[in-house]
Amino acid sequence: MVKLTRIYTKGGDKGKTALGSGQRVVKHHPRVAAYGTVDEANAAVGLARLHTAGLPDGSVDEILGRVQNDLFDLGADLATPEVENPEYPPLRITASQVERLEGEIDRLNADLAPLNSFVLPGGSAAAAYLHLARTVSRRAEREITALAEAEAINPEAIRYINRLSDLFFVMSRHVNDKGAADVLWVPGANR
């Protein structure tokens, strides 16, 4: 279990930080950028939860609570490079976490009308913040896949972040009165 007794350590004052393996890298290292953006996505989920906590369908907020915990798992996964014979087994995202997201996407999407236009972020505050979480998750995905080109990472981490942005999209429609309150893109409307 993590125990934090001091918040500042001064260890990063020279522009470096420690990974889960103890290795020190520059703070702009692609691995740090990837798990830092995952942390941003988690903060966006926290904002969305300010607007989902009181919804009649409490399952959305319940799912988001699990997702926030998973995002810490994902950050820990990304912060710990793959090494042979580690002293302690690192925390890794698993296929079952990805499969759970897929099940939640399918369940929430089942009640939504098919789309015939792209959806603009908005409609309700909850939906707008879920779109924010979606776009930050997509940025995290770009950074994670860039990292994967340079270093070995857990492939389930990529699958998880890819499904997560899909979940946020479906959730945004679900909280927008099951899509009835979606704001649709009208191509060329302002020419």
Phi, psi and omega in degrees: 000146179282137176228117180251115178252332176236134181275319178253138181242346184070003181293337181261007184296344180253019174085016179236158178220163180263136172277175179298338179277352185096343179298138178261134180224164176294150185292345177260014177301143181305328179292318179292320178298319182295309182285337174293322178287328173299320177296320176298318178300320179297320178295321177295323176297320177301320177295318179299321182294338174298336184250352179257344184300326184260006182291147181302322177273091184292352183293329180297312180295323178298315177298315181297325176298317177295319180299318180301319178294317178300323181294328173292321175300316180297317177299318178296319178301309182292331181282352183242104180299153175292126176224151176284140177050060179293151179298320177233141178294127181287154176285125181231148171294141183245163178300327181294328177292321178293316180297324177298317177300316181300318178297320179292321176299311182299317181296314181289327183284338185301329182266002184266140175290146177300151180269145171236018174199163174287154182259130174276144178298122179152205185098288176232164179299317180300314181296318180299317179289328175293324174295322176299314178299322178298314183289324177292322177296321177296322176295318177300320179298318178298319181288323179293318180290327174295318177300319182296336176286336183259330185219157176288131174225166178294119181297336177293335177297318179292315179300318182297310184292329177294314178293326184298317179295327175295319178300315180298322179296311181296319178299320181299321178289320180300315182283347174271053178054047179054037176096344182296331181260011177299146174261115185266145176288134175245101183304130177069018186297335186247023179289000000 
